[in-house]
């Protein structure tokens, strides 16, 4: 599967396999600031509510999507990502 077909859900890609869907799920995991490694570990648990384990590159693309939409921000010098405050 190429990245273009994984970006948005359509008749050949389930929502849980799309980067947009994964980005939404990542937002729910950011109840506190987390590193990429912590997010990856949360996605890897057997009891994770996400139906499939995405490749690491899709996780990175989903985080990049959240940055592009200005929904998350990096905390200085910690390597942690947090939800951006409205305002």
Helices and strands as residue ranges (DSSP letters): H 3-7, G 15-17, H 19-29, H 36-44, H 56-68, E 72-74, E 81-83
